[in-house]
Amino acid sequence: MDLVKTLIQEQTDKICKTYKIEPNEVQELLSQKIKGNGELVDIINSSENLKQVYRTKIFKQFIKKAKKEMYYSLRTYQKESEDLVDSHISSRERSEHIDKLFDQIDGHIKMAEVILDIGGGLFPASFPFEKYPNLKQFIWVDKDKKAYESLKKENYSKLVLHNYNIGENLWEEYLPEGLSEFDFVFMLKLIPVVNRQEKELLEVISKVPFKQALITGSKEAMVKKIDIEKRENAVIRGFIDTFGFNIVKKIDLPNEFGYIIE
Ligand SMILES: C[S@@+](CC[C@H](N)C(=O)[O-])C[C@H]1O[C@@H](n2cnc3c(N)ncnc32)[C@H](O)[C@@H]1O
């Protein structure tokens, strides 16, 4: 095997051990980048083995930049995809286990007429509307413009979309007339994000009027293959304790965990 091929293979194996990325994506990116890097190609061609290549400044800079690019592309929630569920990292990661999620929460949402989804992303695209005939409105609030546009195009009949920041409007403004609380609220993978980015909004979220809500967190980091359940659980339990909610049920999926609260 020539040195370029071996280099790509070795670096792909290494990157895939750490990052949540498919080997073919890494291979493609590295081979494109190597082709565009004349200095590195010269070094590889004039080296006897990869050890020599790995020691050079040019290679070190090259691999650092490539990893940075991969890191940032993995950090974005959305990517182009024909399938809506697949285009948002949160719904994509959950899609394999979506039936397990609904098996665990079914009894808590089957009588719900009004559901609120805070920071919903593209979750409505995987919500099985046909399974819940009692549902009248599924109300979505998220600041993400792209997710809003994508969901709007789908025209789900019960879905009501509000493209706002949390706290921009009173929760009561999202409630259908005559109602004082939501039957069920989804806060999927939201509390740890808000805790990291806009802590002051946790109190705003705690004031949503609801009968029951589901709060979840991730078990694995977004970009790297690192277990973050403990860290996310501490944030979520902190939220539940600080604002005095009661845990009704624990939800467990292979890559997500959560609590139904009252
Ligand atoms: C990790 S994603 C989870 C998406 C979805 N709940 C799911 O689990 O599939 C977090 C979502 O919260 C939204 N979000 C974060 N901070 C927000 C804020 N201050 N106001 C409105 N939406 C927010 C983001 O736009 C993003 O769609």
The ligand as a Tripos MOL2 file, in Angstrom:
@<TRIPOS>MOLECULE
LIG
   27    29     1     0     0
SMALL
NO_CHARGES

@<TRIPOS>ATOM
      1 C1        -29.9120   19.8650   21.6780 C.3       1 LIG1
      2 S1        -31.1700   20.5780   20.7320 S.3       1 LIG1
      3 C2        -32.5260   19.5330   21.1340 C.3       1 LIG1
      4 C3        -33.6100   19.5140   20.0870 C.3       1 LIG1
      5 C4        -34.8350   18.6460   20.4160 C.3       1 LIG1
      6 N1        -35.4230   19.0100   21.6860 N.3       1 LIG1
      7 C5        -34.4660   17.1820   20.4370 C.2       1 LIG1
      8 O1        -34.0770   16.6790   21.5030 O.co2     1 LIG1
      9 O2        -34.5470   16.5460   19.3870 O.co2     1 LIG1
     10 C6        -31.5360   22.0480   21.6400 C.3       1 LIG1
     11 C7        -32.5930   22.9100   20.9670 C.3       1 LIG1
     12 O3        -32.9120   23.9740   21.8710 O.3       1 LIG1
     13 C8        -33.0240   25.1710   21.1320 C.3       1 LIG1
     14 N2        -32.7270   26.2770   22.0370 N.ar      1 LIG1
     15 C9        -31.6050   26.4430   22.7900 C.ar      1 LIG1
     16 N3        -31.6670   27.6000   23.4850 N.ar      1 LIG1
     17 C10       -32.8460   28.1900   23.1580 C.ar      1 LIG1
     18 C11       -33.4670   29.4080   23.5230 C.ar      1 LIG1
     19 N4        -32.8820   30.2430   24.3660 N.pl3     1 LIG1
     20 N5        -34.6730   29.6940   22.9860 N.ar      1 LIG1
     21 C12       -35.2640   28.8420   22.1180 C.ar      1 LIG1
     22 N6        -34.7180   27.6780   21.7220 N.ar      1 LIG1
     23 C13       -33.5310   27.3470   22.2330 C.ar      1 LIG1
     24 C14       -32.0120   25.0190   20.0070 C.3       1 LIG1
     25 O4        -32.3230   25.8780   18.9280 O.3       1 LIG1
     26 C15       -32.1320   23.5430   19.6680 C.3       1 LIG1
     27 O5        -33.0970   23.3140   18.6600 O.3       1 LIG1
@<TRIPOS>BOND
     1     1     2 1
     2     2     3 1
     3     2    10 1
     4     3     4 1
     5     4     5 1
     6     5     6 1
     7     5     7 1
     8     7     8 2
     9     7     9 1
    10    10    11 1
    11    11    12 1
    12    11    26 1
    13    12    13 1
    14    13    14 1
    15    13    24 1
    16    14    15 ar
    17    14    23 ar
    18    15    16 ar
    19    16    17 ar
    20    17    18 ar
    21    17    23 ar
    22    18    19 1
    23    18    20 ar
    24    20    21 ar
    25    21    22 ar
    26    22    23 ar
    27    24    25 1
    28    24    26 1
    29    26    27 1
@<TRIPOS>SUBSTRUCTURE
     1 LIG1         1 GROUP 0 **** ****
